[in-house]
Amino acid sequence: MILAALVYQDKAPPQSHLKPFAISGLLLASFGLAVLAIRPELDLAGSGLFFSPPRGFAGQTWVAHVFRVFAATAPFIVFLGAIAAYFAGWAKLTPSSRAPRRRSLIFLMATLALGPGLLVNEGFKAHVHRPRPVHVRDFGGEAPFQPFYRLDGPCARNCSFPSGETAAAFWMMAPAALAPPPFQAPCLAAAILFGLATGGLRMAAGAHFLSDVLFSGWLMGVILIGFWFLTRPRGAGANADAALHEDRASL
């Protein structure tokens, strides 16, 4: 209730392509997870594409490490940049029309904290003890492979399901959704590709299975859509739709 009260103090965001992009992603991820639940061996096969003995996983290189560092830090750089832009506008250092609204800042903060922070790292990863691909017997480890829907396993902490870095990468859809309408669609497409590339990199390093990546994308899609509609004005209809154009976030 406190969050909703704060959010409604500002007008809602511009009309966005977030809904069709996120719903399409949710449907594809749901289909993929359903297939992997029925055929768990496909999860192993997906990771096996990146594994070749005796070299191990193809993504364990310095080039992949550099991209991983970039992918892991980029969402937080964008978020800190949004905070800096907000306070620059508040202090009249930049035109207020170019600064993100308070509603936009809360949208970014809440989705980042709830998704990659609370639900993924403090929720699922702390209670789903799935071994990472590099630790399972099929790829030279000692642990048995486990489907993503099983909570038990030999992994004690920092386990495989789901992927925290992938969730943070898919969070980039949040600032993309706040871009002015002419740029929203390409920004959202780039954010989704960034999430997929980050997830693929984690798979190539033997750190995550395909189902870990798909679930991270699915979860972030649900969170982003939920908070997007939470930040709409209370009124529905033409007035609410017209108000969507009045909040131009310069992200």
Backbone hydrogen bonds in HBPLUS format (Angstrom, degrees):
<---DONOR---> <-ACCEPTOR-->    atom                        ^
c    i                          cat <-CA-CA->   ^        H-A-AA   ^      H-
h    n   atom  resd res      DA  || num        DHA   H-A  angle D-A-AA Bond
n    s   type  num  typ     dist DA aas  dist angle  dist       angle   num
A0005-ALA N   A0001-MET O   2.92 MM   4  6.12 156.5  1.98 147.5 153.7     1
A0006-LEU N   A0002-ILE O   3.01 MM   4  6.28 156.8  2.06 150.1 155.8     2
A0007-VAL N   A0003-LEU O   2.89 MM   4  6.08 160.3  1.93 153.1 159.1     3
A0008-TYR N   A0004-ALA O   3.00 MM   4  6.13 160.3  2.04 150.8 154.7     4
A0009-GLN N   A0006-LEU O   3.24 MM   3  5.51 159.9  2.28 105.8 111.7     5
A0010-ASP N   A0007-VAL O   3.32 MM   3  6.21 170.3  2.33 122.4 124.7     6
A0021-PHE N   A0017-HIS O   3.16 MM   4  6.25 166.9  2.18 157.6 161.6     7
A0022-ALA N   A0018-LEU O   2.73 MM   4  5.74 170.2  1.73 160.7 164.1     8
A0023-ILE N   A0019-LYS O   2.87 MM   4  5.88 166.4  1.89 156.1 160.4     9
A0024-SER N   A0020-PRO O   3.02 MM   4  5.96 158.6  2.06 139.4 145.7    10
A0025-GLY N   A0021-PHE O   3.02 MM   4  6.25 157.9  2.06 146.1 152.5    11
A0026-LEU N   A0022-ALA O   2.80 MM   4  6.03 152.8  1.87 148.6 156.7    12
A0027-LEU N   A0023-ILE O   2.97 MM   4  6.20 159.7  2.01 151.5 155.5    13
A0028-LEU N   A0024-SER O   3.07 MM   4  6.32 163.6  2.10 149.5 153.8    14
A0029-ALA N   A0025-GLY O   2.83 MM   4  5.97 164.6  1.86 152.2 157.1    15
A0030-SER N   A0026-LEU O   2.82 MM   4  5.89 155.4  1.88 145.6 152.9    16
A0031-PHE N   A0027-LEU O   2.99 MM   4  6.16 157.0  2.04 144.8 150.8    17
A0032-GLY N   A0028-LEU O   2.94 MM   4  6.19 161.6  1.97 148.7 154.0    18
A0033-LEU N   A0029-ALA O   2.86 MM   4  6.06 161.9  1.90 152.2 156.7    19
A0034-ALA N   A0030-SER O   2.94 MM   4  6.09 153.4  2.01 144.2 151.7    20
A0035-VAL N   A0031-PHE O   3.00 MM   4  6.28 158.3  2.05 150.6 155.9    21
A0036-LEU N   A0032-GLY O   2.98 MM   4  6.24 159.8  2.03 148.9 154.5    22
A0037-ALA N   A0033-LEU O   2.86 MM   4  6.02 136.3  2.05 141.5 153.1    23
A0038-ILE N   A0034-ALA O   3.10 MM   4  6.35 149.2  2.20 144.0 151.3    24
A0039-ARG N   A0035-VAL O   2.75 MM   4  5.90 157.0  1.80 150.9 158.7    25
A0042-LEU N   A0039-ARG O   3.01 MM   3  5.84 161.3  2.04 125.0 129.9    26
A0043-ASP N   A0040-PRO O   2.92 MM   3  5.41 143.3  2.06 111.4 121.5    27
A0045-ALA N   A0041-GLU O   2.95 MM   4  6.27 153.6  2.02 143.2 151.3    28
A0046-GLY N   A0042-LEU O   2.90 MM   4  6.06 148.0  2.00 140.1 147.6    29
A0047-SER N   A0043-ASP O   3.29 MM   4  6.62 158.5  2.34 145.0 148.9    30
A0048-GLY N   A0044-LEU O   2.83 MM   4  6.01 145.9  1.94 145.0 156.2    31
A0049-LEU N   A0046-GLY O   3.37 MM   3  5.56 149.8  2.47  98.5 106.4    32
A0050-PHE N   A0047-SER O   3.06 MM   3  5.74 156.9  2.12 117.4 123.4    33
A0051-PHE N   A0048-GLY O   3.17 MM   3  4.95 161.4  2.21 100.5 106.2    34
A0058-ALA N   A0050-PHE O   2.79 MM   8  5.41 154.2  1.86 154.6 163.5    35
A0052-SER N   A0056-GLY O   3.07 MM   4  5.34 162.8  2.10 133.3 137.3    36
A0055-ARG N   A0052-SER O   2.97 MM   3  5.86 112.3  2.45 135.5 142.0    37
A0056-GLY N   A0052-SER O   3.01 MM   4  5.34 143.8  2.15 123.4 131.0    38
A0060-GLN N   A0057-PHE O   3.38 MM   3  6.00 161.9  2.42 119.6 119.8    39
A0059-GLY N   A0204-ALA O   2.72 MM 145  4.36 148.8  1.81 129.3 119.3    40
A0065-HIS N   A0061-THR O   2.96 MM   4  6.22 147.2  2.07 141.4 151.4    41
A0066-VAL N   A0062-TRP O   2.95 MM   4  6.18 151.3  2.03 144.0 150.2    42
A0067-PHE N   A0063-VAL O   3.12 MM   4  6.47 162.3  2.15 150.8 154.8    43
A0068-ARG N   A0064-ALA O   2.87 MM   4  6.05 148.7  1.97 143.1 152.6    44
A0069-VAL N   A0065-HIS O   2.98 MM   4  6.24 157.6  2.03 149.4 154.0    45
A0070-PHE N   A0066-VAL O   3.08 MM   4  6.37 159.9  2.12 147.2 152.8    46
A0071-ALA N   A0067-PHE O   2.78 MM   4  5.98 166.1  1.80 153.3 157.2    47
A0072-ALA N   A0068-ARG O   2.84 MM   4  5.97 151.7  1.92 148.7 156.3    48
A0073-THR N   A0069-VAL O   3.09 MM   4  6.17 144.0  2.23 143.0 151.2    49
A0074-ALA N   A0070-PHE O   2.91 MM   4  5.82 150.4  2.00 155.1 161.8    50
A0077-ILE N   A0073-THR O   2.98 MM   4  6.23 149.9  2.07 155.7 165.4    51
A0078-VAL N   A0074-ALA O   2.96 MM   4  6.19 161.8  1.99 157.7 161.8    52
A0079-PHE N   A0075-PRO O   2.99 MM   4  6.21 155.6  2.05 141.7 148.6    53
A0080-LEU N   A0076-PHE O   2.90 MM   4  6.04 165.3  1.93 145.4 149.3    54
A0081-GLY N   A0077-ILE O   2.86 MM   4  6.00 146.5  1.98 142.2 152.3    55
A0082-ALA N   A0078-VAL O   2.95 MM   4  6.26 144.3  2.08 143.6 152.9    56
A0082-ALA N   A0079-PHE O   3.10 MM   3  5.08 119.7  2.48  93.2 107.9    57
A0083-ILE N   A0079-PHE O   3.04 MM   4  6.43 154.0  2.11 148.7 155.6    58
A0084-ALA N   A0080-LEU O   2.92 MM   4  6.16 161.2  1.95 148.0 153.0    59
A0085-ALA N   A0081-GLY O   2.90 MM   4  6.08 156.1  1.96 144.7 151.3    60
A0086-TYR N   A0082-ALA O   2.93 MM   4  6.13 151.3  2.02 144.4 152.1    61
A0087-PHE N   A0083-ILE O   3.06 MM   4  6.35 167.2  2.08 155.7 157.6    62
A0088-ALA N   A0084-ALA O   2.89 MM   4  6.02 144.1  2.02 142.9 153.8    63
A0089-GLY N   A0085-ALA O   3.03 MM   4  6.21 152.4  2.11 142.9 149.1    64
A0090-TRP N   A0086-TYR O   2.91 MM   4  6.19 153.1  1.98 145.2 153.7    65
A0091-ALA N   A0087-PHE O   2.89 MM   4  5.96 148.6  1.99 140.0 147.3    66
A0093-LEU N   A0088-ALA O   2.78 MM   5  5.04 146.9  1.89 165.9 163.5    67
A0092-LYS N   A0089-GLY O   3.09 MM   3  4.93 158.8  2.13 101.2 106.5    68
A0098-ARG N   A0095-PRO O   2.96 MM   3  5.56 156.0  2.02 116.3 123.6    69
A0099-ALA N   A0096-SER O   3.21 MM   3  5.17 161.7  2.25 102.5 108.0    70
A0105-LEU N   A0101-ARG O   3.03 MM   4  6.37 155.0  2.09 147.8 154.6    71
A0106-ILE N   A0102-ARG O   2.94 MM   4  6.18 158.3  1.99 152.7 158.0    72
A0107-PHE N   A0103-ARG O   2.98 MM   4  6.18 152.6  2.06 143.3 151.2    73
A0108-LEU N   A0104-SER O   3.02 MM   4  6.33 158.3  2.07 149.3 154.0    74
A0109-MET N   A0105-LEU O   2.89 MM   4  6.08 166.3  1.91 150.3 154.6    75
A0110-ALA N   A0106-ILE O   2.82 MM   4  5.79 168.8  1.83 151.2 154.8    76
A0111-THR N   A0107-PHE O   3.19 MM   4  6.16 166.5  2.21 143.3 147.4    77
A0112-LEU N   A0108-LEU O   3.09 MM   4  6.13 157.3  2.15 145.9 152.3    78
A0113-ALA N   A0109-MET O   2.98 MM   4  6.06 161.7  2.01 148.9 154.3    79
A0114-LEU N   A0110-ALA O   2.89 MM   4  5.90 164.3  1.92 149.5 154.5    80
A0115-GLY N   A0111-THR O   3.00 MM   4  5.71 159.6  2.05 135.6 142.2    81
A0118-LEU N   A0113-ALA O   2.76 MM   5  6.13 159.1  1.81 157.7 164.3    82
A0119-LEU N   A0114-LEU O   2.85 MM   5  5.89 172.3  1.86 155.0 157.7    83
A0120-VAL N   A0115-GLY O   3.05 MM   5  6.12 160.5  2.09 177.1 174.6    84
A0122-GLU N   A0117-GLY O   3.30 MM   5  6.62 144.5  2.43 148.9 158.7    85
A0124-PHE N   A0119-LEU O   2.81 MM   5  6.24 156.6  1.87 170.7 167.1    86
A0125-LYS N   A0120-VAL O   2.92 MM   5  5.99 171.2  1.93 169.4 172.4    87
A0127-HIS N   A0124-PHE O   2.97 MM   3  5.31 150.2  2.06 110.2 119.5    88
A0128-VAL N   A0124-PHE O   2.77 MM   4  5.62 141.1  1.92 169.3 173.2    89
A0129-HIS N   A0151-LEU O   2.96 MM  22  5.80 167.8  1.98 144.9 140.8    90
A0160-SER N   A0130-ARG O   2.93 MM  30  5.42 175.0  1.93 160.1 158.8    91
A0135-HIS N   A0132-ARG O   2.88 MM   3  5.38 153.2  1.95 116.4 125.2    92
A0136-VAL N   A0133-PRO O   3.19 MM   3  5.41 160.5  2.23 109.3 114.9    93
A0134-VAL N   A0206-GLY O   2.95 MM  72  4.87 145.9  2.07 153.6 142.8    94
A0142-GLU N   A0135-HIS O   3.01 MM   7  6.05 114.9  2.45 138.0 137.3    95
A0143-ALA N   A0135-HIS O   2.89 MM   8  5.83 164.3  1.92 163.3 157.9    96
A0139-PHE N   A0136-VAL O   3.10 MM   3  5.78 156.1  2.16 116.8 123.4    97
A0141-GLY N   A0136-VAL O   2.78 MM   5  4.50 148.4  1.87 137.2 127.7    98
A0137-ARG N   A0143-ALA O   2.78 MM   6  5.64 138.8  1.95 163.1 160.9    99
A0140-GLY N   A0137-ARG O   3.18 MM   3  5.08 157.8  2.23 115.5 110.5   100
A0150-ARG N   A0147-PRO O   3.30 MM   3  5.89 170.5  2.31 118.6 121.0   101
A0167-ALA N   A0163-SER O   3.06 MM   4  6.24 154.2  2.12 142.4 149.4   102
A0168-ALA N   A0164-GLY O   3.01 MM   4  6.29 159.3  2.05 149.5 154.5   103
A0169-ALA N   A0165-GLU O   2.98 MM   4  6.17 147.1  2.09 138.1 147.4   104
A0170-PHE N   A0166-THR O   2.90 MM   4  6.19 156.9  1.95 152.3 157.8   105
A0171-TRP N   A0167-ALA O   2.98 MM   4  6.22 129.8  2.24 137.9 151.9   106
A0172-MET N   A0169-ALA O   3.13 MM   3  5.67 158.1  2.18 110.5 116.9   107
A0173-MET N   A0170-PHE O   3.08 MM   3  5.96 169.2  2.10 122.6 125.0   108
A0174-ALA N   A0171-TRP O   2.75 MM   3  5.66 163.4  1.77 131.1 135.3   109
A0176-ALA N   A0172-MET O   3.25 MM   4  6.35 154.8  2.32 140.9 148.4   110
A0177-ALA N   A0173-MET O   2.87 MM   4  5.96 142.1  2.02 141.2 149.5   111
A0177-ALA N   A0174-ALA O   3.17 MM   3  5.23 125.3  2.49  97.6 110.7   112
A0178-LEU N   A0175-PRO O   3.11 MM   3  5.15 143.1  2.26  98.2 109.0   113
A0179-ALA N   A0176-ALA O   3.21 MM   3  5.40 163.8  2.24 106.5 111.1   114
A0183-PHE N   A0180-PRO O   2.85 MM   3  5.71 151.9  1.93 135.2 142.6   115
A0184-GLN N   A0181-PRO O   3.28 MM   3  5.08 150.7  2.37  99.5 107.8   116
A0187-CYS N   A0183-PHE O   3.02 MM   4  6.01 155.8  2.08 150.9 158.6   117
A0188-LEU N   A0184-GLN O   2.78 MM   4  5.96 159.8  1.82 158.7 164.3   118
A0189-ALA N   A0185-ALA O   2.94 MM   4  6.14 161.2  1.98 153.0 158.5   119
A0190-ALA N   A0186-PRO O   2.92 MM   4  6.07 155.8  1.97 143.0 149.7   120
A0191-ALA N   A0187-CYS O   2.89 MM   4  6.12 150.1  1.98 143.9 152.3   121
A0192-ILE N   A0188-LEU O   2.95 MM   4  6.22 157.2  2.01 151.2 156.4   122
A0193-LEU N   A0189-ALA O   2.99 MM   4  6.23 160.3  2.03 147.9 153.5   123
A0194-PHE N   A0190-ALA O   2.86 MM   4  6.03 146.4  1.98 141.5 151.4   124
A0195-GLY N   A0191-ALA O   2.96 MM   4  6.26 152.0  2.04 144.4 151.3   125
A0196-LEU N   A0192-ILE O   2.93 MM   4  6.23 159.7  1.97 151.4 156.8   126
A0197-ALA N   A0193-LEU O   2.83 MM   4  5.97 158.6  1.88 146.9 153.1   127
A0198-THR N   A0194-PHE O   2.93 MM   4  6.09 156.2  1.99 144.8 151.2   128
A0199-GLY N   A0195-GLY O   2.93 MM   4  6.13 161.5  1.97 146.9 152.3   129
A0200-GLY N   A0196-LEU O   2.80 MM   4  5.99 156.4  1.86 147.5 154.5   130
A0201-LEU N   A0197-ALA O   2.91 MM   4  6.09 149.9  2.00 142.5 150.6   131
A0202-ARG N   A0198-THR O   3.02 MM   4  6.33 152.3  2.10 146.8 153.9   132
A0203-MET N   A0199-GLY O   2.98 MM   4  6.28 150.2  2.07 146.3 154.6   133
A0204-ALA N   A0200-GLY O   2.87 MM   4  6.11 157.1  1.93 146.6 153.2   134
A0205-ALA N   A0201-LEU O   3.05 MM   4  6.28 133.3  2.28 139.0 150.7   135
A0207-ALA N   A0202-ARG O   2.99 MM   5  5.35 150.4  2.08 174.1 165.6   136
A0206-GLY N   A0203-MET O   2.96 MM   3  5.16 159.7  2.00 109.2 115.5   137
A0212-ASP N   A0209-PHE O   3.13 MM   3  5.27 127.2  2.42  98.7 111.9   138
A0213-VAL N   A0209-PHE O   3.34 MM   4  6.76 151.9  2.43 146.4 153.1   139
A0214-LEU N   A0210-LEU O   2.91 MM   4  6.21 167.2  1.93 158.9 162.2   140
A0215-PHE N   A0211-SER O   2.98 MM   4  5.96 161.2  2.02 143.2 148.3   141
A0216-SER N   A0212-ASP O   3.19 MM   4  6.30 152.0  2.27 136.7 144.1   142
A0217-GLY N   A0213-VAL O   3.10 MM   4  6.41 160.6  2.13 153.3 157.7   143
A0218-TRP N   A0214-LEU O   2.89 MM   4  6.11 158.4  1.94 148.9 155.6   144
A0219-LEU N   A0215-PHE O   2.82 MM   4  5.95 165.9  1.84 153.3 156.6   145
A0220-MET N   A0216-SER O   3.06 MM   4  6.23 163.4  2.09 147.4 151.7   146
A0221-GLY N   A0217-GLY O   3.01 MM   4  6.16 149.6  2.11 143.7 152.1   147
A0222-VAL N   A0218-TRP O   3.12 MM   4  6.43 157.4  2.17 150.7 155.5   148
A0223-ILE N   A0219-LEU O   3.03 MM   4  6.30 164.2  2.06 152.3 156.5   149
A0224-LEU N   A0220-MET O   2.91 MM   4  5.97 166.2  1.93 150.0 153.8   150
A0225-ILE N   A0221-GLY O   3.06 MM   4  6.14 165.5  2.08 148.0 152.1   151
A0226-GLY N   A0222-VAL O   2.98 MM   4  6.06 160.8  2.01 146.7 152.7   152
A0227-PHE N   A0223-ILE O   2.98 MM   4  6.18 168.0  2.00 154.5 156.8   153
A0228-TRP N   A0224-LEU O   2.88 MM   4  5.89 146.0  2.00 141.7 151.9   154
A0229-PHE N   A0225-ILE O   3.14 MM   4  6.37 161.0  2.17 152.2 154.3   155
A0230-LEU N   A0226-GLY O   3.08 MM   4  6.25 138.1  2.27 136.7 149.0   156
A0231-THR N   A0227-PHE O   3.18 MM   4  6.30 139.7  2.35 140.8 148.0   157
A0232-ARG N   A0229-PHE O   3.33 MM   3  5.25 166.4  2.35 100.9 104.3   158
A0241-ASP N   A0237-GLY O   3.01 MM   4  6.29 160.6  2.05 153.4 159.5   159
A0242-ALA N   A0238-ALA O   2.82 MM   4  6.00 155.9  1.88 150.5 157.3   160
A0243-ALA N   A0239-ASN O   2.98 MM   4  6.17 149.6  2.07 143.6 151.6   161
A0244-LEU N   A0241-ASP O   3.19 MM   3  5.30 142.1  2.34  97.9 108.5   162
A0245-HIS N   A0242-ALA O   3.27 MM   3  5.94 159.8  2.31 115.6 120.2   163
A0246-GLU N   A0243-ALA O   3.15 MM   3  5.50 166.5  2.17 114.0 118.2   164
